[in-house]
Amino acid sequence: MIQGTSSGAGKTTLVAALCRIFSDEGYSVAPFKSQNMSNYSYKGDGFEISQAQAVQAVAARAEISPHMNPILLKPLGGYRSSVLLQGRFHKNMDAEYYYKKFVLKGGLKTAMESFSILEKQYDIIVMEGAGSPSEVNLQKFDIANMQFAERTHSPVLIVADIERGGSFASIVGTMALLPEKHKRLVKGFIINKFQGNTRLLQPGFKKIRQITSRPVLGVIPKVALNLPNEDSLDGKVDLFRKQNRKLQAELDKLAKTVKANLDMKYVRGLLK
């Protein structure tokens, strides 16, 4: 599972890259995100999921499935959202009801059911977390990060966006706020969106290793990509057919960049 120190750290893009890398190596691969919040979605044949998992499925060369994003929350305003389960509308809920009454019961059950279905169909499932796993006010209700990794016995890699600044502190802080049982799931860190000489980062890597006992597995450079943005997928079911060649080329470029800058031997060693 790829988790992040914050929203926008690069989880979605990194999952897409790993899906393509493992697909290139001959594995059958599926992306998965148990819960996503977005008003932008991919509409398939009788189902609707987050645009991110649709692009990741294309990267994996897998058929887009509602089980790749079993819970989609579409904000309505006023702390209310439309809740879609396995691609179909379930009901509208306010945030209090969703977290206190639904997410740990019906939500988690639905997500686990979808994961089990994909697990039977694919060699590898590359999961994406949401936001940060260290939001202590939400950890009890967070089924997109460590709770799900724990239930599925999945190793976790944490990615940090160095372009924002404070990436070393965010990695250490994230680890400090995790319960011990969840710290044990974390196998390493990835620095994303770097521009410059990676040798300058070595003192930071050494300090992170001293504090957390985990390695930095790679530094991914900032790269210009022309992947579909969020609103371009809404209602355009044939987008992938129209732009297939262009999209495939962008995904290949992404995978090549990540593979060249990530310790893939270590990552492959985490596979079950």
C-alpha positions in Angstrom: 0.0 0.0 0.0 1.2 3.5 -0.9 0.4 6.0 1.8 1.4 9.7 2.1 2.4 12.3 4.6 -0.3 14.5 3.2 -2.8 14.9 0.4 -1.1 15.6 -2.9 2.1 13.8 -2.0 1.9 11.7 -5.1 0.2 8.5 -4.0 -2.1 8.3 -7.0 0.7 8.8 -9.5 3.1 6.4 -7.8 0.4 3.6 -7.7 -0.2 4.1 -11.4 3.5 3.8 -12.0 3.8 0.6 -10.0 0.8 -0.9 -11.7 2.4 -0.3 -15.1 5.8 -1.6 -13.9 4.4 -4.8 -12.5 2.2 -5.3 -15.6 5.3 -4.9 -17.8 6.9 -7.7 -15.7 4.1 -10.1 -16.6 2.0 -9.9 -13.5 -1.8 -9.4 -13.5 -2.3 -6.2 -11.5 -5.2 -4.2 -10.1 -5.3 -0.8 -8.3 -7.4 -0.4 -5.2 -8.5 2.5 -3.0 -11.1 1.6 -0.4 -12.5 5.1 0.0 -12.1 8.2 -2.2 -13.8 11.6 -2.0 -14.2 13.4 -5.3 -16.9 14.9 -7.5 -15.0 13.7 -10.5 -15.5 10.2 -11.6 -15.2 7.7 -14.4 -18.6 6.3 -15.5 -18.5 2.8 -16.8 -21.2 0.4 -17.9 -23.6 0.7 -15.0 -21.1 1.9 -12.4 -19.1 4.9 -11.3 -15.8 5.1 -9.6 -13.0 7.6 -8.9 -11.1 8.9 -11.9 -7.8 8.0 -10.2 -8.5 4.3 -10.0 -9.7 4.3 -13.6 -6.4 5.7 -14.8 -4.5 3.3 -12.5 -6.5 0.4 -14.1 -5.4 1.6 -17.5 -1.8 1.7 -16.2 -2.2 -1.9 -15.0 -3.8 -3.0 -18.3 -6.8 -4.2 -16.3 -10.5 -4.0 -16.9 -11.9 -1.1 -15.0 -14.0 -2.4 -12.1 -16.2 -0.9 -9.4 -14.3 -3.1 -6.9 -11.2 -0.9 -7.5 -12.9 1.9 -5.6 -15.7 0.3 -3.5 -16.6 3.6 -1.7 -16.9 6.9 -3.5 -18.0 10.0 -1.6 -19.3 12.8 -3.8 -19.5 16.0 -1.8 -22.8 17.8 -1.8 -21.8 20.7 0.5 -22.8 21.3 4.0 -20.8 18.3 5.2 -23.0 15.9 3.2 -22.0 13.5 0.5 -23.5 11.1 -1.9 -22.2 7.6 -1.0 -21.6 5.2 -3.8 -20.9 1.6 -3.0 -19.2 -0.6 -5.5 -20.1 1.8 -8.2 -23.7 2.4 -7.4 -25.5 5.1 -5.5 -26.3 4.0 -1.9 -27.6 7.1 -0.1 -26.8 10.6 1.0 -25.1 11.0 4.4 -23.8 13.8 6.6 -20.3 13.4 7.9 -21.3 12.6 11.4 -23.6 9.7 10.4 -21.0 8.4 7.9 -18.2 8.2 10.4 -20.1 7.3 13.5 -22.7 4.9 12.1 -21.6 3.7 8.7 -17.9 3.6 7.9 -16.7 0.9 10.4 -19.7 -1.3 9.6 -21.2 -1.2 6.2 -18.3 0.8 4.7 -15.5 -1.5 5.9 -17.5 -4.6 5.0 -18.0 -3.4 1.5 -14.3 -2.5 1.0 -13.1 -5.8 2.3 -15.6 -7.7 0.1 -14.3 -5.8 -3.0 -10.7 -6.4 -2.0 -11.4 -10.2 -1.6 -12.9 -10.3 -5.1 -9.9 -8.6 -6.7 -7.5 -10.7 -4.7 -8.9 -13.8 -6.3 -8.5 -12.3 -9.8 -5.1 -10.7 -9.8 -1.5 -11.5 -8.8 -0.8 -8.1 -7.3 -3.0 -5.4 -5.8 -1.4 -2.0 -5.5 -3.4 -0.1 -2.9 -3.6 3.7 -2.4 -4.2 5.3 0.9 -5.9 8.6 1.5 -4.6 11.9 2.9 -2.3 11.0 5.8 -2.5 8.0 8.2 -1.4 10.3 11.1 -4.6 12.4 11.4 -5.1 11.4 15.0 -8.7 12.8 15.1 -9.7 10.5 12.3 -7.6 7.3 12.9 -10.4 5.5 14.6 -12.6 5.9 11.5 -9.9 5.8 8.8 -10.5 2.7 6.6 -8.3 4.0 3.8 -4.9 3.7 5.4 -3.5 1.7 8.3 -6.6 -0.1 9.4 -7.0 -1.6 5.9 -3.3 -2.3 5.5 -3.5 -4.2 8.8 -6.5 -6.2 7.8 -5.0 -7.2 4.5 -1.5 -7.8 5.9 -0.1 -5.3 3.4 3.3 -3.7 3.7 3.2 0.1 3.5 5.5 2.6 1.7 5.1 6.3 2.7 5.6 9.0 0.1 6.4 12.6 0.9 6.3 15.7 -1.4 9.7 17.4 -1.1 8.5 20.3 -3.3 6.3 21.6 -0.4 9.2 21.6 2.0 9.5 19.9 5.4 9.4 16.4 3.9 11.9 15.0 6.3 10.0 16.4 9.3 6.7 15.1 7.8 8.0 11.6 7.5 9.3 11.5 11.1 6.2 13.2 12.4 3.9 10.7 10.6 5.8 7.8 12.1 5.7 9.4 15.6 1.9 9.6 15.5 1.3 6.0 14.4 0.5 3.3 16.9 3.2 0.7 17.3 1.3 -2.0 15.5 0.9 0.3 12.5 4.5 1.5 12.5 5.5 -2.1 12.0 3.7 -2.1 8.7 5.8 0.7 7.3 8.8 -0.7 5.3 10.3 2.5 3.8 9.8 6.0 2.4 9.8 7.6 -1.0 10.7 11.3 -1.7 8.7 12.7 -4.6 8.9 15.7 -6.9 12.5 16.4 -6.3 14.5 18.9 -8.5 18.3 19.0 -8.0 21.2 16.9 -6.9 20.1 13.9 -4.8 23.5 13.8 -3.0 22.4 16.9 -1.1 19.7 14.8 0.5 21.9 12.1 2.0 22.3 13.7 5.5 18.5 13.7 5.7 18.2 10.1 4.6 20.7 9.1 7.3 18.8 11.0 10.0 15.5 9.4 8.9 17.1 6.0 9.1 18.5 6.7 12.6 15.1 7.9 13.9 12.7 5.5 12.2 14.9 2.5 11.4 13.5 2.5 7.9 15.2 3.4 4.6 14.4 6.0 1.9 13.9 3.8 -1.1 14.0 6.4 -3.8 13.9 10.0 -4.9 11.4 10.5 -7.8 12.2 13.6 -9.8 9.5 16.0 -10.7 8.3 15.1 -14.2 5.8 16.8 -16.5 3.0 14.4 -17.3 -0.1 14.9 -19.4 -2.4 12.4 -17.6 -6.1 13.0 -17.6 -7.1 15.6 -15.0 -10.0 15.2 -12.7 -12.7 16.9 -14.6 -11.7 15.4 -18.0 -13.1 12.0 -17.1 -16.5 13.1 -15.8 -19.1 11.6 -18.1 -16.6 10.7 -20.9 -16.7 7.0 -20.9 -14.8 6.8 -24.2 -11.9 9.0 -23.1 -9.5 6.1 -22.9 -10.4 4.9 -26.4 -10.0 8.4 -27.9 -6.7 9.1 -26.2 -5.4 5.6 -25.7 -2.1 5.9 -27.6 -1.3 9.2 -25.9 -2.3 8.0 -22.4 -0.3 4.8 -22.8 2.8 6.8 -23.7 2.4 9.0 -20.7 2.0 6.0 -18.4 5.1 4.4 -19.9 7.1 7.5 -19.3 5.9 7.7 -15.7 6.8 4.0 -15.1 10.2 4.4 -16.7 11.0 7.4 -14.4 9.8 5.7 -11.2 11.6 2.4 -12.1 14.9 4.2 -12.6 14.7 6.0 -9.3 13.1 3.5 -6.9 14.7 0.5 -5.3 12.5 -2.0 -7.2 14.5 -5.0 -5.8 13.4 -4.0 -2.3 9.8 -3.3 -3.4 9.6 -6.7 -5.2 10.8 -8.3 -2.0 7.6 -7.0 -0.2 5.3 -8.9 -2.6 3.5 -11.8 -1.0 
